[in-house]
Amino acid sequence: MITIYGIKNCSTMKKAFSWCEEHGIEYAFHDYKKQGAPGERLLQWCQKLGWQPLVNSRGTTWRKLSPAQQEIATEDQAVALMQAYPSLIKRPVVEAQGKLLLVGFDPQQFANLLAAKR
């Protein structure tokens, strides 16, 4: 089973949920709004990918940050900011067996990586 991290009411998340349901992929859902952004996981994801692919710098939450907050220089700063503002985390983040598989929703990537998980 995979774990999908995100925010339930996000339109991108709804696409990911629908895709999984249509393709028979079982998943557990971690809702940042209810369960918080897991600091240890954020750190692991940043160590694997770097923090830049995880920060959604196109969203409204990013635009509402002060210029000083947007000046992320370190991984620790990025993790702290994503924990304080979980809406900053690009969605969805998908893990299987504790390993990061995907960040963001792309139907082709989902098909390539998740269809084999059925």
Biopython code that builds the backbone (N, CA, C, O; Angstrom):
import numpy as np
from Bio.PDB.StructureBuilder import StructureBuilder

atoms = [
    (1, "MET", "N", (0.843, -1.182, 0.000)),
    (1, "MET", "CA", (0.000, 0.000, 0.000)),
    (1, "MET", "C", (0.886, 1.242, 0.000)),
    (1, "MET", "O", (1.979, 1.248, 0.566)),
    (2, "ILE", "N", (0.392, 2.280, -0.641)),
    (2, "ILE", "CA", (1.117, 3.542, -0.681)),
    (2, "ILE", "C", (0.510, 4.511, 0.337)),
    (2, "ILE", "O", (-0.619, 4.329, 0.794)),
    (3, "THR", "N", (1.276, 5.529, 0.676)),
    (3, "THR", "CA", (0.786, 6.623, 1.503)),
    (3, "THR", "C", (0.860, 7.888, 0.668)),
    (3, "THR", "O", (1.889, 8.203, 0.070)),
    (4, "ILE", "N", (-0.257, 8.605, 0.640)),
    (4, "ILE", "CA", (-0.329, 9.873, -0.076)),
    (4, "ILE", "C", (-0.415, 10.983, 0.962)),
    (4, "ILE", "O", (-1.302, 10.985, 1.817)),
    (5, "TYR", "N", (0.511, 11.918, 0.876)),
    (5, "TYR", "CA", (0.554, 13.063, 1.785)),
    (5, "TYR", "C", (0.022, 14.291, 1.058)),
    (5, "TYR", "O", (0.357, 14.526, -0.103)),
    (6, "GLY", "N", (-0.806, 15.070, 1.742)),
    (6, "GLY", "CA", (-1.316, 16.286, 1.140)),
    (6, "GLY", "C", (-2.426, 16.903, 1.940)),
    (6, "GLY", "O", (-2.529, 16.714, 3.152)),
    (7, "ILE", "N", (-3.265, 17.651, 1.235)),
    (7, "ILE", "CA", (-4.394, 18.358, 1.830)),
    (7, "ILE", "C", (-5.646, 17.912, 1.098)),
    (7, "ILE", "O", (-5.724, 17.999, -0.127)),
    (8, "LYS", "N", (-6.616, 17.438, 1.849)),
    (8, "LYS", "CA", (-7.781, 16.769, 1.279)),
    (8, "LYS", "C", (-8.527, 17.587, 0.224)),
    (8, "LYS", "O", (-8.922, 17.038, -0.805)),
    (9, "ASN", "N", (-8.724, 18.861, 0.452)),
    (9, "ASN", "CA", (-9.551, 19.661, -0.452)),
    (9, "ASN", "C", (-8.808, 20.261, -1.640)),
    (9, "ASN", "O", (-9.392, 21.020, -2.413)),
    (10, "CYS", "N", (-7.555, 19.937, -1.792)),
    (10, "CYS", "CA", (-6.743, 20.437, -2.908)),
    (10, "CYS", "C", (-7.193, 19.767, -4.211)),
    (10, "CYS", "O", (-7.391, 18.552, -4.243)),
    (11, "SER", "N", (-7.353, 20.536, -5.267)),
    (11, "SER", "CA", (-7.810, 19.974, -6.543)),
    (11, "SER", "C", (-6.808, 18.963, -7.113)),
    (11, "SER", "O", (-7.214, 17.979, -7.732)),
    (12, "THR", "N", (-5.523, 19.189, -6.914)),
    (12, "THR", "CA", (-4.513, 18.244, -7.381)),
    (12, "THR", "C", (-4.616, 16.936, -6.606)),
    (12, "THR", "O", (-4.453, 15.857, -7.175)),
    (13, "MET", "N", (-4.883, 17.032, -5.326)),
    (13, "MET", "CA", (-5.049, 15.829, -4.510)),
    (13, "MET", "C", (-6.267, 15.040, -4.979)),
    (13, "MET", "O", (-6.226, 13.811, -5.049)),
    (14, "LYS", "N", (-7.330, 15.734, -5.295)),
    (14, "LYS", "CA", (-8.534, 15.052, -5.779)),
    (14, "LYS", "C", (-8.247, 14.277, -7.060)),
    (14, "LYS", "O", (-8.776, 13.184, -7.258)),
    (15, "LYS", "N", (-7.412, 14.839, -7.928)),
    (15, "LYS", "CA", (-7.016, 14.133, -9.149)),
    (15, "LYS", "C", (-6.224, 12.867, -8.805)),
    (15, "LYS", "O", (-6.438, 11.811, -9.401)),
    (16, "ALA", "N", (-5.324, 12.985, -7.854)),
    (16, "ALA", "CA", (-4.507, 11.829, -7.444)),
    (16, "ALA", "C", (-5.384, 10.745, -6.828)),
    (16, "ALA", "O", (-5.218, 9.565, -7.135)),
    (17, "PHE", "N", (-6.324, 11.139, -5.952)),
    (17, "PHE", "CA", (-7.232, 10.161, -5.342)),
    (17, "PHE", "C", (-8.059, 9.462, -6.420)),
    (17, "PHE", "O", (-8.195, 8.239, -6.413)),
    (18, "SER", "N", (-8.602, 10.242, -7.335)),
    (18, "SER", "CA", (-9.421, 9.666, -8.407)),
    (18, "SER", "C", (-8.613, 8.698, -9.253)),
    (18, "SER", "O", (-9.090, 7.616, -9.598)),
    (19, "TRP", "N", (-7.383, 9.089, -9.588)),
    (19, "TRP", "CA", (-6.534, 8.221, -10.400)),
    (19, "TRP", "C", (-6.308, 6.890, -9.685)),
    (19, "TRP", "O", (-6.434, 5.827, -10.292)),
    (20, "CYS", "N", (-5.978, 6.950, -8.405)),
    (20, "CYS", "CA", (-5.728, 5.723, -7.636)),
    (20, "CYS", "C", (-6.981, 4.854, -7.581)),
    (20, "CYS", "O", (-6.905, 3.638, -7.761)),
    (21, "GLU", "N", (-8.117, 5.468, -7.336)),
    (21, "GLU", "CA", (-9.362, 4.707, -7.260)),
    (21, "GLU", "C", (-9.705, 4.072, -8.604)),
    (21, "GLU", "O", (-10.122, 2.915, -8.655)),
    (22, "GLU", "N", (-9.535, 4.814, -9.679)),
    (22, "GLU", "CA", (-9.826, 4.285, -11.020)),
    (22, "GLU", "C", (-8.903, 3.127, -11.402)),
    (22, "GLU", "O", (-9.287, 2.260, -12.186)),
    (23, "HIS", "N", (-7.686, 3.112, -10.849)),
    (23, "HIS", "CA", (-6.708, 2.090, -11.202)),
    (23, "HIS", "C", (-6.534, 1.029, -10.115)),
    (23, "HIS", "O", (-5.606, 0.223, -10.175)),
    (24, "GLY", "N", (-7.414, 1.031, -9.134)),
    (24, "GLY", "CA", (-7.378, 0.000, -8.101)),
    (24, "GLY", "C", (-6.178, 0.059, -7.186)),
    (24, "GLY", "O", (-5.741, -0.971, -6.671)),
    (25, "ILE", "N", (-5.636, 1.246, -6.975)),
    (25, "ILE", "CA", (-4.483, 1.414, -6.089)),
    (25, "ILE", "C", (-4.989, 1.767, -4.689)),
    (25, "ILE", "O", (-5.641, 2.794, -4.501)),
    (26, "GLU", "N", (-4.690, 0.920, -3.719)),
    (26, "GLU", "CA", (-5.057, 1.208, -2.333)),
    (26, "GLU", "C", (-4.047, 2.194, -1.753)),
    (26, "GLU", "O", (-2.855, 2.145, -2.055)),
    (27, "TYR", "N", (-4.559, 3.085, -0.915)),
    (27, "TYR", "CA", (-3.663, 4.073, -0.322)),
    (27, "TYR", "C", (-4.141, 4.486, 1.059)),
    (27, "TYR", "O", (-5.328, 4.420, 1.380)),
    (28, "ALA", "N", (-3.192, 4.908, 1.855)),
    (28, "ALA", "CA", (-3.469, 5.577, 3.119)),
    (28, "ALA", "C", (-3.243, 7.064, 2.855)),
    (28, "ALA", "O", (-2.395, 7.436, 2.044)),
    (29, "PHE", "N", (-3.994, 7.894, 3.532)),
    (29, "PHE", "CA", (-3.880, 9.334, 3.311)),
    (29, "PHE", "C", (-3.426, 10.029, 4.590)),
    (29, "PHE", "O", (-3.997, 9.825, 5.661)),
    (30, "HIS", "N", (-2.394, 10.848, 4.460)),
    (30, "HIS", "CA", (-1.909, 11.678, 5.568)),
    (30, "HIS", "C", (-2.276, 13.121, 5.239)),
    (30, "HIS", "O", (-1.719, 13.718, 4.319)),
    (31, "ASP", "N", (-3.210, 13.669, 5.993)),
    (31, "ASP", "CA", (-3.706, 15.023, 5.764)),
    (31, "ASP", "C", (-2.900, 16.012, 6.608)),
    (31, "ASP", "O", (-2.961, 15.986, 7.838)),
    (32, "TYR", "N", (-2.156, 16.871, 5.942)),
    (32, "TYR", "CA", (-1.347, 17.862, 6.646)),
    (32, "TYR", "C", (-2.185, 18.754, 7.553)),
    (32, "TYR", "O", (-1.717, 19.169, 8.614)),
    (33, "LYS", "N", (-3.405, 19.053, 7.154)),
    (33, "LYS", "CA", (-4.249, 19.950, 7.945)),
    (33, "LYS", "C", (-4.660, 19.305, 9.264)),
    (33, "LYS", "O", (-4.768, 19.985, 10.283)),
    (34, "LYS", "N", (-4.888, 17.987, 9.245)),
    (34, "LYS", "CA", (-5.327, 17.294, 10.453)),
    (34, "LYS", "C", (-4.177, 16.676, 11.230)),
    (34, "LYS", "O", (-4.196, 16.659, 12.461)),
    (35, "GLN", "N", (-3.172, 16.166, 10.518)),
    (35, "GLN", "CA", (-2.091, 15.426, 11.162)),
    (35, "GLN", "C", (-0.764, 16.164, 11.192)),
    (35, "GLN", "O", (0.202, 15.691, 11.791)),
    (36, "GLY", "N", (-0.715, 17.313, 10.552)),
    (36, "GLY", "CA", (0.510, 18.087, 10.505)),
    (36, "GLY", "C", (1.485, 17.559, 9.469)),
    (36, "GLY", "O", (1.334, 16.451, 8.954)),
    (37, "ALA", "N", (2.469, 18.358, 9.180)),
    (37, "ALA", "CA", (3.525, 17.968, 8.236)),
    (37, "ALA", "C", (4.609, 17.277, 9.046)),
    (37, "ALA", "O", (5.184, 17.890, 9.946)),
    (38, "PRO", "N", (4.903, 16.017, 8.751)),
    (38, "PRO", "CA", (5.869, 15.262, 9.562)),
    (38, "PRO", "C", (7.302, 15.735, 9.342)),
    (38, "PRO", "O", (7.874, 15.530, 8.271)),
    (39, "GLY", "N", (7.871, 16.363, 10.352)),
    (39, "GLY", "CA", (9.208, 16.938, 10.239)),
    (39, "GLY", "C", (10.270, 15.943, 9.825)),
    (39, "GLY", "O", (11.119, 16.250, 8.989)),
    (40, "GLU", "N", (10.231, 14.741, 10.407)),
    (40, "GLU", "CA", (11.230, 13.732, 10.070)),
    (40, "GLU", "C", (11.122, 13.331, 8.599)),
    (40, "GLU", "O", (12.135, 13.163, 7.919)),
    (41, "ARG", "N", (9.883, 13.179, 8.112)),
    (41, "ARG", "CA", (9.668, 12.828, 6.705)),
    (41, "ARG", "C", (10.128, 13.963, 5.795)),
    (41, "ARG", "O", (10.787, 13.722, 4.783)),
    (42, "LEU", "N", (9.786, 15.186, 6.149)),
    (42, "LEU", "CA", (10.213, 16.335, 5.345)),
    (42, "LEU", "C", (11.732, 16.354, 5.210)),
    (42, "LEU", "O", (12.271, 16.592, 4.128)),
    (43, "LEU", "N", (12.397, 16.105, 6.302)),
    (43, "LEU", "CA", (13.854, 16.094, 6.276)),
    (43, "LEU", "C", (14.376, 14.977, 5.371)),
    (43, "LEU", "O", (15.305, 15.192, 4.593)),
    (44, "GLN", "N", (13.785, 13.793, 5.472)),
    (44, "GLN", "CA", (14.191, 12.683, 4.603)),
    (44, "GLN", "C", (13.949, 13.015, 3.138)),
    (44, "GLN", "O", (14.796, 12.749, 2.286)),
    (45, "TRP", "N", (12.787, 13.600, 2.848)),
    (45, "TRP", "CA", (12.471, 13.950, 1.462)),
    (45, "TRP", "C", (13.452, 14.986, 0.933)),
    (45, "TRP", "O", (13.921, 14.887, -0.201)),
    (46, "CYS", "N", (13.760, 15.981, 1.763)),
    (46, "CYS", "CA", (14.726, 17.013, 1.354)),
    (46, "CYS", "C", (16.105, 16.409, 1.108)),
    (46, "CYS", "O", (16.799, 16.800, 0.170)),
    (47, "GLN", "N", (16.495, 15.470, 1.941)),
    (47, "GLN", "CA", (17.799, 14.835, 1.772)),
    (47, "GLN", "C", (17.851, 14.029, 0.480)),
    (47, "GLN", "O", (18.908, 13.909, -0.140)),
    (48, "LYS", "N", (16.713, 13.479, 0.075)),
    (48, "LYS", "CA", (16.686, 12.696, -1.160)),
    (48, "LYS", "C", (16.611, 13.586, -2.399)),
    (48, "LYS", "O", (17.325, 13.356, -3.375)),
    (49, "LEU", "N", (15.747, 14.603, -2.361)),
    (49, "LEU", "CA", (15.483, 15.422, -3.554)),
    (49, "LEU", "C", (16.067, 16.826, -3.513)),
    (49, "LEU", "O", (16.192, 17.479, -4.549)),
    (50, "GLY", "N", (16.421, 17.289, -2.327)),
    (50, "GLY", "CA", (16.665, 18.711, -2.139)),
    (50, "GLY", "C", (15.339, 19.344, -1.752)),
    (50, "GLY", "O", (14.287, 18.755, -2.002)),
    (51, "TRP", "N", (15.358, 20.513, -1.155)),
    (51, "TRP", "CA", (14.106, 21.115, -0.694)),
    (51, "TRP", "C", (13.326, 21.790, -1.826)),
    (51, "TRP", "O", (12.105, 21.920, -1.732)),
    (52, "GLN", "N", (13.997, 22.218, -2.883)),
    (52, "GLN", "CA", (13.347, 22.987, -3.944)),
    (52, "GLN", "C", (12.166, 22.262, -4.592)),
    (52, "GLN", "O", (11.125, 22.888, -4.787)),
    (53, "PRO", "N", (12.275, 20.966, -4.939)),
    (53, "PRO", "CA", (11.134, 20.288, -5.562)),
    (53, "PRO", "C", (9.937, 20.119, -4.623)),
    (53, "PRO", "O", (8.826, 19.857, -5.083)),
    (54, "LEU", "N", (10.152, 20.266, -3.325)),
    (54, "LEU", "CA", (9.071, 20.089, -2.360)),
    (54, "LEU", "C", (8.301, 21.370, -2.071)),
    (54, "LEU", "O", (7.151, 21.315, -1.635)),
    (55, "VAL", "N", (8.915, 22.506, -2.306)),
    (55, "VAL", "CA", (8.274, 23.783, -1.992)),
    (55, "VAL", "C", (7.468, 24.258, -3.202)),
    (55, "VAL", "O", (7.998, 24.432, -4.299)),
    (56, "ASN", "N", (6.183, 24.459, -2.965)),
    (56, "ASN", "CA", (5.305, 24.954, -4.018)),
    (56, "ASN", "C", (5.396, 26.477, -4.064)),
    (56, "ASN", "O", (4.692, 27.180, -3.339)),
    (57, "SER", "N", (6.262, 26.961, -4.918)),
    (57, "SER", "CA", (6.477, 28.412, -5.005)),
    (57, "SER", "C", (5.518, 29.087, -5.987)),
    (57, "SER", "O", (5.690, 30.261, -6.312)),
    (58, "ARG", "N", (4.518, 28.357, -6.456)),
    (58, "ARG", "CA", (3.515, 28.932, -7.353)),
    (58, "ARG", "C", (2.180, 29.188, -6.658)),
    (58, "ARG", "O", (1.306, 29.855, -7.211)),
    (59, "GLY", "N", (2.027, 28.664, -5.458)),
    (59, "GLY", "CA", (0.742, 28.739, -4.777)),
    (59, "GLY", "C", (0.517, 30.036, -4.025)),
    (59, "GLY", "O", (1.413, 30.869, -3.888)),
    (60, "THR", "N", (-0.702, 30.178, -3.546)),
    (60, "THR", "CA", (-1.074, 31.394, -2.815)),
    (60, "THR", "C", (-0.355, 31.493, -1.474)),
    (60, "THR", "O", (-0.046, 32.595, -1.019)),
    (61, "THR", "N", (-0.090, 30.367, -0.844)),
    (61, "THR", "CA", (0.618, 30.416, 0.446)),
    (61, "THR", "C", (2.001, 31.024, 0.256)),
    (61, "THR", "O", (2.429, 31.848, 1.064)),
    (62, "TRP", "N", (2.699, 30.632, -0.792)),
    (62, "TRP", "CA", (4.020, 31.194, -1.086)),
    (62, "TRP", "C", (3.930, 32.697, -1.313)),
    (62, "TRP", "O", (4.746, 33.458, -0.792)),
    (63, "ARG", "N", (2.953, 33.118, -2.080)),
    (63, "ARG", "CA", (2.815, 34.545, -2.394)),
    (63, "ARG", "C", (2.487, 35.375, -1.159)),
    (63, "ARG", "O", (2.770, 36.572, -1.119)),
    (64, "LYS", "N", (1.892, 34.743, -0.157)),
    (64, "LYS", "CA", (1.549, 35.462, 1.075)),
    (64, "LYS", "C", (2.729, 35.583, 2.037)),
    (64, "LYS", "O", (2.681, 36.367, 2.984)),
    (65, "LEU", "N", (3.781, 34.811, 1.797)),
    (65, "LEU", "CA", (4.958, 34.898, 2.660)),
    (65, "LEU", "C", (5.695, 36.212, 2.437)),
    (65, "LEU", "O", (5.636, 36.798, 1.356)),
    (66, "SER", "N", (6.375, 36.655, 3.457)),
    (66, "SER", "CA", (7.187, 37.867, 3.321)),
    (66, "SER", "C", (8.406, 37.538, 2.457)),
    (66, "SER", "O", (8.800, 36.377, 2.348)),
    (67, "PRO", "N", (8.996, 38.563, 1.848)),
    (67, "PRO", "CA", (10.232, 38.321, 1.085)),
    (67, "PRO", "C", (11.317, 37.645, 1.927)),
    (67, "PRO", "O", (12.072, 36.816, 1.418)),
    (68, "ALA", "N", (11.394, 37.992, 3.197)),
    (68, "ALA", "CA", (12.401, 37.379, 4.070)),
    (68, "ALA", "C", (12.125, 35.879, 4.237)),
    (68, "ALA", "O", (13.059, 35.076, 4.248)),
    (69, "GLN", "N", (10.852, 35.501, 4.366)),
    (69, "GLN", "CA", (10.512, 34.082, 4.492)),
    (69, "GLN", "C", (10.806, 33.325, 3.202)),
    (69, "GLN", "O", (11.179, 32.153, 3.234)),
    (70, "GLN", "N", (10.638, 33.997, 2.076)),
    (70, "GLN", "CA", (10.876, 33.350, 0.793)),
    (70, "GLN", "C", (12.365, 33.148, 0.501)),
    (70, "GLN", "O", (12.719, 32.403, -0.413)),
    (71, "GLU", "N", (13.222, 33.793, 1.255)),
    (71, "GLU", "CA", (14.670, 33.657, 1.080)),
    (71, "GLU", "C", (15.168, 32.412, 1.805)),
    (71, "GLU", "O", (15.890, 32.516, 2.797)),
    (72, "ILE", "N", (14.790, 31.252, 1.321)),
    (72, "ILE", "CA", (15.208, 29.995, 1.941)),
    (72, "ILE", "C", (16.642, 29.707, 1.507)),
    (72, "ILE", "O", (16.947, 29.634, 0.317)),
    (73, "ALA", "N", (17.511, 29.545, 2.501)),
    (73, "ALA", "CA", (18.915, 29.301, 2.180)),
    (73, "ALA", "C", (19.367, 27.898, 2.569)),
    (73, "ALA", "O", (20.339, 27.382, 2.019)),
    (74, "THR", "N", (18.662, 27.279, 3.520)),
    (74, "THR", "CA", (19.108, 25.971, 3.996)),
    (74, "THR", "C", (17.949, 24.985, 4.041)),
    (74, "THR", "O", (16.778, 25.363, 4.021)),
    (75, "GLU", "N", (18.310, 23.725, 4.100)),
    (75, "GLU", "CA", (17.331, 22.651, 4.231)),
    (75, "GLU", "C", (16.527, 22.814, 5.519)),
    (75, "GLU", "O", (15.313, 22.616, 5.520)),
    (76, "ASP", "N", (17.194, 23.173, 6.609)),
    (76, "ASP", "CA", (16.502, 23.353, 7.889)),
    (76, "ASP", "C", (15.471, 24.469, 7.808)),
    (76, "ASP", "O", (14.377, 24.343, 8.358)),
    (77, "GLN", "N", (15.808, 25.556, 7.129)),
    (77, "GLN", "CA", (14.844, 26.646, 6.945)),
    (77, "GLN", "C", (13.640, 26.172, 6.139)),
    (77, "GLN", "O", (12.499, 26.498, 6.466)),
    (78, "ALA", "N", (13.897, 25.412, 5.098)),
    (78, "ALA", "CA", (12.807, 24.901, 4.254)),
    (78, "ALA", "C", (11.898, 23.978, 5.048)),
    (78, "ALA", "O", (10.676, 24.094, 4.962)),
    (79, "VAL", "N", (12.472, 23.066, 5.817)),
    (79, "VAL", "CA", (11.668, 22.137, 6.623)),
    (79, "VAL", "C", (10.829, 22.907, 7.640)),
    (79, "VAL", "O", (9.640, 22.628, 7.803)),
    (80, "ALA", "N", (11.439, 23.869, 8.322)),
    (80, "ALA", "CA", (10.699, 24.667, 9.313)),
    (80, "ALA", "C", (9.543, 25.421, 8.660)),
    (80, "ALA", "O", (8.446, 25.485, 9.216)),
    (81, "LEU", "N", (9.787, 25.985, 7.492)),
    (81, "LEU", "CA", (8.747, 26.728, 6.787)),
    (81, "LEU", "C", (7.619, 25.805, 6.327)),
    (81, "LEU", "O", (6.445, 26.163, 6.429)),
    (82, "MET", "N", (7.968, 24.617, 5.820)),
    (82, "MET", "CA", (6.948, 23.665, 5.372)),
    (82, "MET", "C", (6.132, 23.130, 6.552)),
    (82, "MET", "O", (4.943, 22.843, 6.412)),
    (83, "GLN", "N", (6.777, 22.997, 7.711)),
    (83, "GLN", "CA", (6.035, 22.565, 8.892)),
    (83, "GLN", "C", (5.091, 23.663, 9.370)),
    (83, "GLN", "O", (3.964, 23.384, 9.780)),
    (84, "ALA", "N", (5.546, 24.895, 9.318)),
    (84, "ALA", "CA", (4.711, 26.014, 9.749)),
    (84, "ALA", "C", (3.566, 26.277, 8.765)),
    (84, "ALA", "O", (2.473, 26.678, 9.164)),
    (85, "TYR", "N", (3.832, 26.046, 7.476)),
    (85, "TYR", "CA", (2.852, 26.296, 6.414)),
    (85, "TYR", "C", (2.754, 25.054, 5.526)),
    (85, "TYR", "O", (3.335, 25.035, 4.441)),
    (86, "PRO", "N", (2.031, 24.014, 5.962)),
    (86, "PRO", "CA", (1.966, 22.772, 5.180)),
    (86, "PRO", "C", (1.435, 22.958, 3.759)),
    (86, "PRO", "O", (1.697, 22.129, 2.888)),
    (87, "SER", "N", (0.704, 24.024, 3.521)),
    (87, "SER", "CA", (0.212, 24.283, 2.159)),
    (87, "SER", "C", (1.347, 24.600, 1.193)),
    (87, "SER", "O", (1.139, 24.615, -0.020)),
    (88, "LEU", "N", (2.540, 24.853, 1.713)),
    (88, "LEU", "CA", (3.707, 25.111, 0.864)),
    (88, "LEU", "C", (4.257, 23.845, 0.223)),
    (88, "LEU", "O", (4.992, 23.916, -0.762)),
    (89, "ILE", "N", (3.905, 22.686, 0.779)),
    (89, "ILE", "CA", (4.463, 21.436, 0.276)),
    (89, "ILE", "C", (3.742, 21.059, -1.014)),
    (89, "ILE", "O", (2.515, 20.976, -1.058)),
    (90, "LYS", "N", (4.524, 20.835, -2.052)),
    (90, "LYS", "CA", (3.951, 20.429, -3.331)),
    (90, "LYS", "C", (3.165, 19.141, -3.127)),
    (90, "LYS", "O", (3.584, 18.258, -2.378)),
    (91, "ARG", "N", (2.026, 19.043, -3.798)),
    (91, "ARG", "CA", (1.133, 17.908, -3.582)),
    (91, "ARG", "C", (0.847, 17.177, -4.870)),
    (91, "ARG", "O", (0.840, 17.749, -5.960)),
    (92, "PRO", "N", (0.609, 15.876, -4.703)),
    (92, "PRO", "CA", (0.812, 15.028, -3.535)),
    (92, "PRO", "C", (2.265, 14.590, -3.418)),
    (92, "PRO", "O", (3.049, 14.691, -4.362)),
    (93, "VAL", "N", (2.596, 14.103, -2.233)),
    (93, "VAL", "CA", (3.847, 13.387, -2.022)),
    (93, "VAL", "C", (3.434, 11.938, -1.795)),
    (93, "VAL", "O", (2.572, 11.657, -0.963)),
    (94, "VAL", "N", (4.044, 11.026, -2.530)),
    (94, "VAL", "CA", (3.649, 9.615, -2.474)),
    (94, "VAL", "C", (4.833, 8.761, -2.036)),
    (94, "VAL", "O", (5.936, 8.859, -2.573)),
    (95, "GLU", "N", (4.561, 7.920, -1.040)),
    (95, "GLU", "CA", (5.559, 6.977, -0.535)),
    (95, "GLU", "C", (5.014, 5.555, -0.635)),
    (95, "GLU", "O", (3.804, 5.336, -0.598)),
    (96, "ALA", "N", (5.912, 4.611, -0.762)),
    (96, "ALA", "CA", (5.580, 3.190, -0.653)),
    (96, "ALA", "C", (6.646, 2.547, 0.214)),
    (96, "ALA", "O", (7.840, 2.699, -0.045)),
    (97, "GLN", "N", (6.222, 1.840, 1.227)),
    (97, "GLN", "CA", (7.131, 1.173, 2.152)),
    (97, "GLN", "C", (8.177, 2.142, 2.707)),
    (97, "GLN", "O", (9.349, 1.795, 2.853)),
    (98, "GLY", "N", (7.730, 3.360, 3.012)),
    (98, "GLY", "CA", (8.612, 4.357, 3.597)),
    (98, "GLY", "C", (9.582, 5.012, 2.637)),
    (98, "GLY", "O", (10.432, 5.796, 3.058)),
    (99, "LYS", "N", (9.473, 4.705, 1.351)),
    (99, "LYS", "CA", (10.378, 5.299, 0.360)),
    (99, "LYS", "C", (9.612, 6.281, -0.518)),
    (99, "LYS", "O", (8.504, 6.001, -0.975)),
    (100, "LEU", "N", (10.223, 7.425, -0.738)),
    (100, "LEU", "CA", (9.627, 8.464, -1.567)),
    (100, "LEU", "C", (9.552, 8.010, -3.022)),
    (100, "LEU", "O", (10.553, 7.603, -3.612)),
    (101, "LEU", "N", (8.337, 8.090, -3.592)),
    (101, "LEU", "CA", (8.156, 7.708, -4.997)),
    (101, "LEU", "C", (7.935, 8.905, -5.905)),
    (101, "LEU", "O", (8.579, 9.034, -6.946)),
    (102, "LEU", "N", (7.018, 9.781, -5.503)),
    (102, "LEU", "CA", (6.596, 10.879, -6.385)),
    (102, "LEU", "C", (6.342, 12.148, -5.591)),
    (102, "LEU", "O", (5.968, 12.106, -4.419)),
    (103, "VAL", "N", (6.552, 13.280, -6.255)),
    (103, "VAL", "CA", (6.146, 14.579, -5.735)),
    (103, "VAL", "C", (5.414, 15.275, -6.865)),
    (103, "VAL", "O", (5.963, 15.456, -7.952)),
    (104, "GLY", "N", (4.174, 15.666, -6.609)),
    (104, "GLY", "CA", (3.346, 16.292, -7.640)),
    (104, "GLY", "C", (2.542, 15.248, -8.391)),
    (104, "GLY", "O", (2.873, 14.063, -8.374)),
    (105, "PHE", "N", (1.485, 15.695, -9.051)),
    (105, "PHE", "CA", (0.632, 14.762, -9.779)),
    (105, "PHE", "C", (0.862, 14.880, -11.275)),
    (105, "PHE", "O", (0.664, 15.934, -11.880)),
    (106, "ASP", "N", (1.283, 13.769, -11.848)),
    (106, "ASP", "CA", (1.414, 13.632, -13.282)),
    (106, "ASP", "C", (0.856, 12.244, -13.597)),
    (106, "ASP", "O", (1.431, 11.244, -13.168)),
    (107, "PRO", "N", (-0.257, 12.161, -14.342)),
    (107, "PRO", "CA", (-0.881, 10.860, -14.588)),
    (107, "PRO", "C", (0.077, 9.829, -15.171)),
    (107, "PRO", "O", (-0.011, 8.650, -14.828)),
    (108, "GLN", "N", (0.985, 10.245, -16.041)),
    (108, "GLN", "CA", (1.922, 9.295, -16.638)),
    (108, "GLN", "C", (2.902, 8.752, -15.607)),
    (108, "GLN", "O", (3.195, 7.557, -15.594)),
    (109, "GLN", "N", (3.407, 9.626, -14.746)),
    (109, "GLN", "CA", (4.305, 9.170, -13.681)),
    (109, "GLN", "C", (3.575, 8.224, -12.735)),
    (109, "GLN", "O", (4.127, 7.209, -12.308)),
    (110, "PHE", "N", (2.326, 8.567, -12.410)),
    (110, "PHE", "CA", (1.538, 7.686, -11.555)),
    (110, "PHE", "C", (1.404, 6.331, -12.217)),
    (110, "PHE", "O", (1.575, 5.300, -11.566)),
    (111, "ALA", "N", (1.101, 6.321, -13.497)),
    (111, "ALA", "CA", (0.936, 5.046, -14.219)),
    (111, "ALA", "C", (2.237, 4.256, -14.201)),
    (111, "ALA", "O", (2.227, 3.054, -13.935)),
    (112, "ASN", "N", (3.342, 4.909, -14.478)),
    (112, "ASN", "CA", (4.632, 4.224, -14.536)),
    (112, "ASN", "C", (5.036, 3.627, -13.199)),
    (112, "ASN", "O", (5.532, 2.502, -13.145)),
    (113, "LEU", "N", (4.826, 4.371, -12.117)),
    (113, "LEU", "CA", (5.314, 3.924, -10.811)),
    (113, "LEU", "C", (4.280, 3.165, -9.973)),
    (113, "LEU", "O", (4.637, 2.276, -9.200)),
    (114, "LEU", "N", (3.011, 3.515, -10.127)),
    (114, "LEU", "CA", (2.015, 2.931, -9.227)),
    (114, "LEU", "C", (1.247, 1.760, -9.812)),
    (114, "LEU", "O", (0.800, 0.888, -9.067)),
    (115, "ALA", "N", (1.086, 1.720, -11.102)),
    (115, "ALA", "CA", (0.331, 0.612, -11.701)),
    (115, "ALA", "C", (0.991, -0.711, -11.361)),
    (115, "ALA", "O", (0.300, -1.714, -11.187)),
    (116, "ALA", "N", (2.301, -0.735, -11.263)),
    (116, "ALA", "CA", (3.022, -1.964, -10.918)),
    (116, "ALA", "C", (2.805, -2.343, -9.446)),
    (116, "ALA", "O", (3.070, -3.481, -9.059)),
    (117, "LYS", "N", (2.330, -1.406, -8.629)),
    (117, "LYS", "CA", (2.129, -1.661, -7.199)),
    (117, "LYS", "C", (0.816, -2.417, -6.927)),
    (117, "LYS", "O", (0.590, -2.858, -5.800)),
    (118, "ARG", "N", (-0.034, -2.571, -7.922)),
    (118, "ARG", "CA", (-1.321, -3.231, -7.734)),
    (118, "ARG", "C", (-1.178, -4.643, -7.289)),
    (118, "ARG", "O", (-2.179, -5.332, -7.088)),
]
sb = StructureBuilder()
sb.init_structure("model")
sb.init_model(0)
sb.init_chain("A")
sb.init_seg("    ")
for serial, (resi, resn, name, xyz) in enumerate(atoms, 1):
    if name == "N":
        sb.init_residue(resn, " ", resi, " ")
    sb.init_atom(name, np.array(xyz, "f"), 0.0, 1.0, " ", f" {name:<3s}", serial, name[0])
structure = sb.get_structure()
